[in-house]
Amino acid sequence: MNVFSESNTNPEQLNQPAQQGKALVLVIHQDELVVNACRLALEKHGYDIDYALDGTEGIQKVYRLIPDMILAGSATPELNGYQICRLVKNDPVMRKIPTLLIAEQALKMDRFWGMKAGADDFLGKDEVEAKLLQKTQMVLEIYDRMNIQEKLLLKANNAQNPFNIRTRLNQILDTSLVESMLMVEFRSLSDLVHDTDLMNYMFFSLLESILEYDAAAIFYNDTDKGPRILTFHLPEGEKQPSTHIEQLMESFFERFKARGLTDAQLELQESQVIGQLDEEAPPTDYETVYVKDFHLDAGLIGSVAFFAKQKVDYAKIFPVHLVEDEIRLLMKLRHLYSQAQMWAITDSLTGLFNHKHFMTVLQREFKSAKRYEQNLALAMNGLDRFRELNEEWGHACGDQALQHISHILEESFRGIDFLARYSSKSLAVLLPQTAREQAFVALERFRDRVEKSSMVWQDTTLSLTVCAGVVPLSERHTSVSSLIRATENALSAARRRDGNCIEISTD
């Protein structure tokens, strides 16, 4: 069957460039009936048509004719539609040509694999007559067509560099294999999101095997209240003094002052190094510092940095874009895990740690202080006249008051101090390595800040005060329960003094 009648088209005309202003559509399909249906649907609306009955001839014509659109069957012999899509879409110039895939049988499956291959739109075999014109017009409106001069230059370049299907397919196969292996390796790290140290060690072991760098760093902006840790990696053979690592850490965190981290969070920064430190080594001047930030819901969740002694354009290195995609996924998984862990140990009203987690930490710190004979102080804080506040203004007002003083509590203590909602009306503060006098100064600072603050409720300004009982750990406290009981007694004594004061117990 002769698809193109002699009265309309001859073989010589098919190899001529499309007329200026008319879009050339290349149909690659094994079924001449389908090719003819495409010609009838498009030619009368001003489109130029060329065709090929197998994929090998089709891809050769793509590079020779530079069509404005490719219409390929998913089951075309020699090269199917998926392979044609991959060949075209993996070419940095030819990928601009839109490709429509004609699904042979299972439209959903063809759509799935076509999307993976890079097809721009899909058409069922039985939809050619009804929908081809509409989809063609839509696709060509979206894509910018090459002008005649651009096509002539491209054709001349392709003539000087003949297209080799086998070479191009091997390149795509090798690239896909590398990408698949990297994805498997990176996604295996997701099993380690609960163990930061092990995950970082495995992460940098993988990174060092695929990228060249003289130093690297990873940072997680976790949702917990602990320090923001910047982990550096020095590959084998690289050495840096610890002072230089600290300088790099300071410059790294300096970037975040206007990027979502508060000043209080920026003070909670630490660094650790995977690799060899050498205090005798001279500090390295890095010519390239490449930093990639990762976000979730507009919030910063982490960053990765590469340092190189030479000038390196990491954005143009083949695996970097894939590595960044996988790190972004890893960051999201870790952030969600961190968030879930935080929800499990946090009081939903105040944002402080909850009673259960507080008791776990208190047990640990109590045993540690006893064993190593270290200072430890426990304080309980209560909002003065809390019952009257609830009765006069309602429990919603009482909740806001607790939130108000909890915020001041967080601003008044160190990063190593542990803050929690101990009960419905009292807040606990655990102060490690803190003597009696230091504990009193910290609690007094908190009490004074609350007294000088105010809270607005229903257009009324309310003045709030707090009282506190604090107990330094001593030999008399033989158990956690005895320390808690002494602290609760101290808080009761402060309340009996009409509040707005600090009671230090010696019990």
C-alpha positions in Angstrom: 0.0 0.0 0.0 1.4 3.4 -1.0 0.6 5.7 1.9 1.3 9.0 0.1 -0.5 9.2 -3.3 1.7 10.2 -6.2 -0.6 13.2 -6.9 0.2 14.7 -3.5 3.8 13.8 -2.6 6.8 12.1 -4.1 10.0 10.7 -2.5 12.1 13.7 -3.5 9.7 16.1 -1.8 9.8 14.1 1.4 13.5 14.8 1.8 13.1 18.6 1.3 12.9 21.0 4.2 9.4 22.1 5.3 8.1 25.3 3.8 8.7 28.3 6.0 5.8 28.8 8.5 4.5 25.2 8.1 5.1 22.7 10.8 6.7 19.4 9.8 5.3 16.3 11.6 7.3 13.1 11.4 5.1 10.0 11.8 7.0 6.8 12.8 4.6 3.9 12.8 4.7 0.3 11.5 1.0 0.4 10.4 0.5 2.2 7.1 -3.2 2.7 7.9 -2.3 4.7 11.0 0.3 6.7 9.0 -2.4 7.5 6.4 -4.9 8.4 9.0 -2.4 10.8 10.6 -1.7 12.4 7.1 -5.4 12.9 6.4 -6.0 14.4 9.9 -3.1 16.9 9.6 -2.3 17.7 6.0 -5.5 19.4 5.2 -4.9 21.8 8.2 -1.6 23.0 6.8 0.9 20.6 8.3 3.8 19.0 6.3 4.0 15.2 6.8 6.9 12.8 6.6 6.9 9.2 7.7 8.9 6.1 8.5 7.6 2.5 8.9 10.3 1.4 11.4 12.2 3.1 14.3 15.7 3.0 12.8 14.6 4.8 9.7 12.5 7.1 11.8 15.3 8.2 14.1 17.6 8.8 11.1 15.0 11.1 9.6 14.7 13.0 12.9 18.3 14.0 12.7 18.1 14.6 8.9 14.9 16.5 8.7 14.6 18.2 12.2 10.8 17.9 12.4 8.7 20.2 14.5 7.0 17.2 16.1 7.4 13.5 16.3 4.5 11.1 16.3 5.8 7.6 17.2 4.0 4.3 17.8 4.9 2.5 21.0 5.5 -0.8 19.2 7.4 0.4 16.2 9.8 -2.4 15.0 13.7 -2.2 15.5 13.3 0.9 17.8 10.0 1.2 19.6 8.5 4.5 20.7 10.0 4.4 24.1 13.5 4.0 22.7 12.9 6.8 20.2 11.7 9.1 23.0 14.9 8.3 25.1 17.2 8.9 22.1 15.6 12.3 21.4 15.1 13.4 25.0 18.6 12.6 26.0 20.0 14.8 23.2 20.5 18.3 24.6 19.5 19.9 21.3 17.0 17.5 19.8 15.1 17.1 23.1 13.4 20.4 22.2 11.3 18.5 19.6 8.0 17.4 21.2 7.1 13.7 21.0 3.6 12.2 21.0 3.4 8.5 21.7 0.6 6.4 20.0 -0.3 3.7 22.4 -0.9 0.3 20.7 -3.0 -1.6 23.3 -2.6 -0.8 27.0 -2.9 3.0 27.1 -2.1 3.2 30.8 1.0 1.1 30.6 2.2 2.9 27.5 1.5 6.2 29.3 3.6 5.0 32.3 6.6 3.9 30.3 6.2 6.8 27.9 6.4 9.3 30.8 9.5 7.6 32.0 11.0 7.8 28.5 10.1 11.5 28.2 7.1 11.5 25.9 5.2 14.9 25.9 1.7 13.5 25.3 -0.2 10.3 24.5 -2.8 9.1 22.0 -4.7 5.9 21.8 -4.5 4.1 18.4 -8.3 4.5 18.1 -8.1 8.3 19.0 -6.0 9.4 16.0 -8.9 10.6 13.9 -10.7 12.4 16.8 -7.9 13.9 18.9 -4.7 14.1 16.8 -5.3 17.6 15.5 -6.2 19.0 18.9 -3.2 17.4 20.6 -0.8 18.5 17.8 -2.0 22.1 18.0 -1.7 22.1 21.8 1.8 20.7 21.8 3.1 23.0 19.1 1.7 26.0 20.9 3.6 25.0 24.1 6.9 24.4 22.4 9.0 27.0 20.6 9.6 25.9 17.0 13.0 26.2 15.5 13.2 28.7 12.7 14.6 27.9 9.2 18.1 29.2 10.0 18.3 27.2 13.3 17.3 24.0 11.4 19.8 24.6 8.6 22.6 25.0 11.2 21.5 21.9 13.0 21.3 19.9 9.9 24.8 21.0 8.9 26.1 20.0 12.3 24.4 16.6 12.1 25.9 16.0 8.6 29.4 16.6 10.0 28.7 14.4 13.0 26.6 11.4 11.7 24.1 10.0 14.2 25.0 6.5 15.3 22.1 4.7 16.9 24.2 2.0 18.6 26.6 4.5 20.1 23.7 6.7 21.4 21.8 3.7 22.8 24.9 2.5 24.6 25.4 6.0 26.1 21.8 6.1 27.3 22.0 2.5 28.7 25.3 3.3 30.5 23.8 6.5 32.0 20.6 4.7 33.0 22.6 1.9 34.7 24.7 4.4 36.7 21.6 6.4 37.7 19.8 3.2 38.8 22.8 2.0 40.8 23.2 5.4 42.5 19.5 5.5 43.4 19.7 2.0 45.0 22.8 3.0 47.0 21.4 6.3 48.2 17.9 4.9 49.1 19.5 2.2 51.2 20.6 5.0 53.5 16.9 5.7 54.3 17.0 2.7 56.7 19.5 4.7 58.8 17.6 7.9 59.4 17.3 7.0 63.1 21.1 6.8 63.5 22.7 10.1 62.4 26.3 9.0 63.0 26.1 5.8 61.0 24.0 7.4 58.3 26.6 10.2 57.9 29.5 7.7 57.8 27.8 5.6 55.1 26.7 8.8 53.2 30.2 10.1 52.9 31.6 6.7 52.0 29.2 6.6 49.1 29.8 10.3 48.2 33.6 9.9 48.1 33.3 7.0 45.7 31.4 9.0 43.0 32.5 12.7 43.4 35.9 14.4 43.6 36.2 16.9 46.5 38.7 18.0 49.1 36.2 18.4 51.9 32.4 18.0 52.2 29.8 18.8 54.8 26.2 17.9 55.6 23.8 19.8 57.9 20.3 18.7 59.2 18.0 21.4 60.4 16.1 18.9 62.7 12.9 19.8 64.5 14.3 18.9 67.9 15.7 21.3 70.5 19.3 20.0 70.3 22.3 21.7 68.7 22.4 22.1 64.9 25.4 19.9 64.0 27.5 20.4 60.9 29.4 17.2 60.0 32.5 17.6 57.9 34.1 14.9 55.8 37.8 14.9 54.9 38.6 12.2 52.3 41.5 9.9 52.7 44.8 11.8 52.5 43.2 15.2 53.4 44.1 16.7 56.7 42.9 19.9 58.4 43.5 21.5 61.8 40.5 21.7 64.1 40.7 25.5 64.2 40.2 25.6 60.4 37.1 23.3 60.7 35.7 25.7 63.3 36.2 28.6 61.0 34.4 26.8 58.2 31.6 26.0 60.5 31.2 29.6 61.5 31.1 30.8 57.9 28.7 28.0 57.0 26.2 29.0 59.8 26.6 32.7 58.9 24.7 31.9 55.7 21.5 31.1 57.6 20.9 34.3 59.6 18.4 35.3 57.0 17.3 31.8 56.0 14.8 30.6 58.5 16.9 29.9 61.6 16.5 32.1 64.7 19.4 33.6 66.6 18.7 31.3 69.4 19.0 28.3 67.1 22.1 29.6 65.5 23.8 29.7 68.9 23.2 25.9 69.1 25.8 24.8 66.7 28.4 22.1 66.8 30.7 20.5 64.4 32.1 17.0 64.0 34.6 15.6 61.6 34.7 12.3 59.7 38.3 12.0 58.7 41.8 12.9 60.0 42.5 16.1 61.9 46.1 17.3 62.1 46.9 20.4 64.1 50.2 20.7 62.3 48.5 20.8 58.8 48.2 24.2 57.1 44.7 25.4 56.6 43.5 24.9 53.0 42.2 27.7 50.9 39.3 26.3 48.9 38.8 27.8 45.4 35.3 26.3 45.1 32.6 26.2 47.8 29.4 24.7 46.4 26.4 24.7 48.8 23.0 23.2 48.1 20.1 24.0 50.4 17.0 21.7 50.6 13.6 22.9 51.6 10.3 21.3 52.6 7.1 23.5 52.7 9.3 26.6 52.3 11.3 25.6 55.4 15.0 24.8 55.4 15.6 21.1 56.3 19.2 20.7 55.5 22.3 21.5 53.3 25.2 19.8 51.6 28.5 21.5 50.7 31.4 20.5 48.6 34.9 22.2 49.0 37.6 21.9 46.3 41.1 23.4 46.1 40.6 23.9 42.3 37.8 25.7 40.5 35.1 23.1 39.9 31.6 23.6 38.4 29.8 21.0 40.3 26.5 22.0 38.7 27.7 20.6 35.4 29.2 17.3 36.6 27.1 14.4 35.5 26.0 12.7 38.8 25.6 15.9 40.8 22.0 16.6 39.8 21.1 13.0 40.6 23.0 13.0 43.9 21.1 16.2 44.8 17.8 14.6 44.0 18.6 11.6 46.2 19.9 13.8 49.1 16.7 15.9 48.9 14.7 12.7 49.4 16.9 11.5 52.2 16.6 14.9 53.9 12.8 14.8 53.7 12.7 11.3 55.2 15.0 12.3 58.0 13.1 15.5 58.6 9.8 13.6 58.8 11.4 11.1 61.2 12.7 13.8 63.3 9.3 15.5 63.3 7.6 12.3 64.4 10.1 11.7 67.1 9.6 15.3 68.3 5.8 15.0 68.4 6.1 11.9 70.5 8.1 13.7 73.2 6.6 17.2 73.0 3.7 18.8 74.8 1.3 20.1 72.1 0.3 23.2 74.0 3.6 24.7 75.2 6.0 23.2 72.8 8.1 22.0 75.7 9.0 18.4 76.3 6.3 16.3 77.8 6.1 14.6 81.2 7.1 11.2 80.0 10.2 12.3 78.2 11.1 14.6 81.1 11.1 11.6 83.5 13.4 9.6 81.1 15.9 12.4 80.9 15.7 13.1 84.7 16.5 9.5 85.4 19.5 9.6 83.1 20.9 12.9 84.4 20.3 11.9 88.0 22.4 8.7 87.6 25.1 10.5 85.7 25.4 13.3 88.3 25.5 10.8 91.2 28.1 8.7 89.5 30.5 11.5 88.4 29.7 13.7 91.5 28.5 16.5 89.3 26.2 19.4 90.1 22.5 19.2 89.1 19.5 21.3 90.0 15.8 20.8 89.4 13.3 23.6 89.4 9.5 23.6 89.2 7.7 26.8 88.0 4.1 27.7 88.5 1.9 30.5 87.1 0.6 32.6 90.1 -3.2 32.7 90.6 -3.7 30.3 87.7 -7.0 29.0 89.0 -8.4 32.5 89.3 -7.2 33.3 85.8 -9.1 30.3 84.4 -12.3 31.1 86.4 -12.4 34.8 85.4 -11.2 34.6 81.8 -11.8 31.0 80.8 -9.5 28.1 80.1 -8.5 29.4 76.6 -6.9 32.4 78.4 -5.2 30.0 80.8 -3.8 28.0 77.8 -2.4 31.2 76.2 -0.9 32.2 79.6 1.0 28.9 79.7 2.2 29.4 76.2 3.3 32.9 77.0 5.5 31.9 80.0 6.7 28.8 78.2 8.1 31.0 75.4 9.9 33.2 78.0 11.2 30.0 79.7 12.8 28.9 76.4 14.5 32.3 76.0 15.8 32.4 79.6 17.8 29.2 79.8 20.8 27.6 78.1 20.7 25.0 75.3 21.9 22.3 77.7 19.0 22.9 80.2 16.0 20.7 79.8 12.6 22.3 79.8 9.3 20.4 80.1 5.6 20.7 81.0 5.6 18.6 84.2 1.9 18.9 85.0 -1.2 20.8 83.9 -0.1 23.9 85.7 3.7 23.5 86.4 6.8 23.7 84.2 10.0 21.9 85.0 13.6 22.9 84.4 16.5 20.5 84.8 19.9 22.3 85.0 22.9 19.9 84.4 26.3 21.0 85.9 24.6 23.8 87.7 25.3 24.8 91.4 22.8 26.3 93.8 23.8 29.9 93.2 23.8 29.6 89.4 20.4 27.9 89.5 19.0 30.8 91.5 20.3 33.4 89.1 18.8 31.6 86.1 15.4 31.2 87.8 15.4 34.8 89.0 16.1 36.0 85.4 13.1 34.0 84.2 10.8 35.3 87.0 11.9 38.9 86.3 11.2 38.6 82.6 7.7 37.2 83.2 7.0 40.1 85.6 8.1 42.7 83.1 6.1 41.2 80.3 2.4 41.3 79.6 -0.2 39.3 77.7 -3.2 40.7 75.8 -6.4 38.8 76.0 -9.6 40.0 74.4 -8.3 43.6 74.2 -7.3 43.5 77.9 -3.6 43.6 79.0 -2.9 41.0 81.7 0.1 41.1 84.0 1.5 37.7 84.9 3.9 36.4 87.5 5.5 33.1 88.4 6.9 31.4 91.4 9.5 28.7 91.5 11.0 26.0 93.7 14.5 24.9 93.0 16.5 22.1 94.7 20.2 21.4 94.1 21.1 17.7 94.1 22.7 16.5 97.3 23.6 13.3 99.2 20.2 13.4 100.8 18.5 12.7 97.5 18.8 9.0 97.1 16.3 8.6 94.3 14.6 10.7 91.6 11.4 10.6 93.5 13.0 12.2 96.6 14.5 15.0 94.4 11.0 15.6 92.8 9.3 15.6 96.2 11.7 18.2 97.5 11.3 20.4 94.5 7.5 20.2 94.7 7.7 21.2 98.4 9.8 24.2 97.5 7.3 25.3 94.9 4.5 25.0 97.4 6.5 27.2 99.8 6.9 29.8 97.1 3.2 29.9 96.5 2.5 30.3 100.2 4.7 33.4 100.1 2.1 34.9 97.7 4.1 33.9 94.6 6.4 36.0 92.4 9.4 34.6 94.2 12.0 31.8 94.1 12.3 29.3 97.0 15.5 27.3 97.3 15.1 24.1 99.3 17.9 22.5 101.3 15.8 19.3 102.0 
